[in-house]
Amino acid sequence: MSEMTAQEVAARLGVKLDTVYAYVSRGVLSARRQPSSRRSVFDPQDVEALARRGRPRRTSRPSALDLVVETGLTTIIDQRIRYRGRDACGMARTHSFEEVAEWLWTGGDDESVPGWEPYPMSLPAELESARDRMRAAVVLGSAAEPLRSGLSTPAVATSARRLIASMALAVPAAPDARVARLALAGRPQIRGSIAGRLWGRLAGGRSTPGLVAGLNAALVLLADHELASSTVTARVAASVRADPFSVVLAGLGSIAGPLHAGASALVHRMIEDASTGDSDKALAAALETYRHLPGFGHRLYPDGDPRATVLLDMLTAAAPGARHLRAARALVDAAYRHSRTRPNIDFALGALSTTAQMPPTAGETIFTIARAAGWVAHAIEEYAEPPVRFRARAISKPSGSVTASH
């Protein structure tokens, strides 16, 4: 039997094409790219085996639940990321974050959608960290939006624009804060972009067109990444018809721990150490401290995270002689010699924050604002599904003997 195309696999399994790609990205199915084209083909025996045993409940990863959700937003296959069918890495170079958010939310291409203005709010003076201030901005924005319960796509998109603008405004400002202009190839400079505003909060007035474009690219590349933990949390909230503000708060709760969104701060410190000393010693110190190399490796990208490649290339073009960027490149070489691992997007965020002289937590801030757009996109998609559809099934967990007390 000849190899099957993705369309044939979808028809045989009775699922959408995006679900086939999700199976590939999660290791349920294996795909092979045809040498003469970019199309992927599948072994019919593997497909038949999957069809006989039914839709997978678990991944190949031990102790990891596999929740399969059909989505038309983001697919990851052949180590390429697509937003509604468009190459995300390509969009990072040519589109503003706002345009990509609109594309994820509505599938529209309007380059001049108004409404990216923050809600009027006054944050408590005792809130100092960007994380706390962004959470507060979401709560205050919700209180200021009388129509927050409207769940139509236009209503959600209207609220989301103002919500994300409020989160960006809530970030503590650098002493010489100044909104930067965003320059994208072949287009007039963009005033007042989210990337330009965020630059003023994180890096102050020291802007160059290339570095601001790099910050915008980071926002684009981080806007969505299929069904990461925080996105699943956001979809569960949306399934019970939580409003978009509550959906974003649910997502924020899922990135509060050290295992999701915070790795770039560790990379920032490692690059700082390497910039004033030796890359091998900085790598060894990170291994001893964290017991792993922060910012390296990704199970979906065995040949290297394409998002990191795009962002690091843009940074190199923008600041080729920057001391921190040279240190970052030396760390990449040292890590590959040490364990054959390649950098992921967290490493590239650390390279951006050190090169642009941002605070160590800047990567987490950028991730949070970017991913809020993805959470909203998944909420819009979930609102069209039957409500309350997420219900995990519990089974009894084996336990040791229990001695009763009398």
MIPALUM-756196 format. One record per residue (C-alpha): residue in one letter; x, y, z. Coordinates in pm, whole numbers, plus 50000, padded with zeros to 5 digits. Layout:
<rs>
AXYZ;...
</rs>
This chain:
<rs>
M500005000050000;S501395033949904;E502035060950159;M499085082450261;T498725120050241;A497585140450540;Q494175144850378;E493795107150336;V494815101550698;A492215126750818;A489515109250614;R490505074750744;L490545085751109;G487475107651079;V489215138651214;K490105173151087;L493395179150910;D494665200051202;T494085170351433;V496375149051215;Y499075175551255;A498435175951630;Y498965138051639;V502315142751464;S503475170651696;R502605149152000;G504325117851874;V501135097851813;L501805095151439;S505035096851243;A505305116750922;R507935117950653;R508515147250421;Q508625138450052;P512035147249899;S510485164449599;S508015186149792;R507135199450136;R504175175750173;S504235150050448;V503265113850396;F502315086850644;D502805049550679;P499385033350616;Q500105005850870;D500615031951143;V497405049051042;E495455016551045;A496835007451387;L495705041051522;A492295037351358;R491795003251521;R492665014151871;G490765047051851;R491785082651930;P494795083752160;R494305092052525;R497965094452618;T501165106252460;S504365086552441;R505595106752734;P505245088453067;S502735102753314;A501565129253065;L497875132352979;D497155137252610;L494175160152561;V493205161252194;V491385193152093;E490615201451734;T491775236551650;G492135257451340;L494595281751500;T498135267951530;T499715236651388;I503235223751443;I504435198551189;D507815191851029;Q509215216251287;R507275244851130;I504695266351309;R501685279251122;Y499045304151239;R495835296251051;G497965281150778;R500525309250758;D504165304350850;A504605321051190;C508355326251147;G507765344450823;M505055366250978;A507455375751258;R509595394651005;T506815411450810;H503815416951038;S503175436551354;F502065418251666;E498675435351639;E498165422351285;V499045386951390;A496675389151688;E493865400351458;W494705371551222;L494495346651508;W491265361451641;T489295367251324;G491295355151024;G491235390950900;D494015410450730;D493075446050826;E496285465250898;S494585495051063;V492145481151320;P491585508051585;G491085502951955;W494495493052089;E494195518152371;P494315509252742;Y491475511752987;P491675541253227;M493125527653550;S495305536053847;L497425507453977;P498235504754349;A501635519754427;E502705489254627;L502635467254317;E506175467254184;S506715436253969;A505525434653611;R503775401653682;D501655416353963;R500935448353775;M499775429853462;R497405408453669;A496005439353834;A495565455653493;V493425426353377;V491215428853686;L490835466553659;G490205464153287;S487445439153351;A485845462953602;A486045491253348;E484415471353065;P480625470953105;L480195447452806;R482735421652917;S480115393852908;G479665397352534;L481185366152379;S480735373152009;T483985374551814;P483795412251748;A483015419352115;V485835397252243;A488335412051998;T487335447452102;S487905439252469;A491135420452395;R492755449852217;R492215472452516;L493125444952762;I496515438052602;A497235475252571;S496465478452945;M498835450053029;A501615467052831;L500975500253005;A501075483053344;V504695471753299;P506995493353516;A508575520053298;A512305524753248;P513655558253379;D513935572753028;A510825555752890;R509995565652536;V507665548652288;A509695535751995;R508615533751634;L508305499851470;A509985496051131;L509085465750919;A510675458950582;G509075477650296;R506485495250511;P506095529650670;Q507125531751036;I504355522951280;R503705546751568;G502245534751896;S502615497351835;I502515473452128;A506165464952059;G507085501952059;R505205508652381;L506705478052546;W510175488652439;G509705521052630;R508665502252942;L511455476152929;A514405493352764;G513685530452780;G514945553652507;R517865532752376;S516075520352066;T517315509451727;P514965498951445;G516385463751435;L516025457151806;V512465470551821;A511645448151523;G513205419651721;L510925426852015;N507925427151781;A509105394151631;A509335378751977;L505725388952045;V504615373351716;L506545341051770;L505155336852122;A501535345552045;D500495309152033;H502065274752045;E499265249752004;L497945235452332;A500545244952591;S499515241452956;S498355277452996;T496345275452674;V494535244252790;T493715262453113;A492375291952914;R490215269152699;V488765251853004;A487765285953142;A486235295452807;S484315262752791;V482305273253096;R481765306852924;A484105327653137;D484535362252985;P487825370252803;F489235388553106;S488695357853324;V490165335853050;V493355356553050;L493485355253430;A493245317353409;G496155316953167;L498155339853394;G497665315553681;S499165287553473;I502385306153398;A502985316853758;G505135286453830;P508815282653736;L508215257053458;H506315278553210;A507485312853085;G510165319253348;A513175301753191;S514345332853005;A515295349453335;L517725320853401;V519115325153050;H519525362553111;R521745355453412;M523735329053224;I524455353052937;E525445380253183;D527925356153341;A529305345953002;S529685382152889;T532065389853175;G533885356753185;D534085323553005;S531165306952825;D532155271852936;K532335283053298;A528985300753271;L527475269153124;A528995247753400;A527675271353668;A524175269853519;L524285231853511;E525405230253872;T522755255053985;Y519725243853782;R520675207553701;H519825214653337;L520705239953069;P518005266853072;G517025277952724;F518185246652542;G516285217752389;H512635213252295;R510875180152242;L508925193251941;Y512065206051769;P514865180051777;D516715199451506;G516345232851684;D513515256551771;P512765276751455;R511495305751665;A514905308851831;T516625307951492;V514525336651359;L514925358551666;L518655352451707;D519235359951338;M517305392551368;L519285402551678;T522575394651504;A521585416651209;A520465444651445;A523465444451680;P526255423251530;G528965435751765;A526965435952089;R528915420852379;H525955401452519;L525055387652179;R528615375052130;A528365358252468;A525035342652370;R526535328552051;A529475314552249;L527015297352486;V525175282152190;D528435267552059;A529465255052403;A526095238552468;Y526205220652135;R529725207752208;H528625196852553;S525335179052480;R524365184752115;T521435206052226;R520225236952044;P518685269152178;N514945273752216;I512815305152225;D513585310652596;F517275313952510;A516505338652232;L514395358952477;G517335360052715;A519565371652431;L517065399152351;S516735411052710;T520505412452770;T521345428352434;A518655455052477;Q519635460752843;M516235450452974;P515635436353324;P516025398653377;T512245394053396;A511665410753058;G511385377252879;E508535366253103;T506795399553046;I507105396452669;F505875360452682;T502865369852895;I501645398352676;A502205378152359;R500465346952484;A497455367052603;A496625371252234;G496745333552189;W494565327152494;V491945350652353;A492115333252014;H491525299552177;A488705314252386;I486975326952070;E487325292351916;E486095275352234;Y483025297552259;A481805281151937;E482035246352092;P479455229652319;P479825244052670;V481305225452968;R482895198952748;F486075193952952;R485615167453216;A488555145953321;R487815110253421;A489165099553758;I490315064553843;S491355051254179;K494985056754259;P496795027454423;S497955035654772;G499825019055052;S498075002755343;V496455026355587;T496345018955955;A493105029756111;S493265049056436;H490895040556715;
</rs>
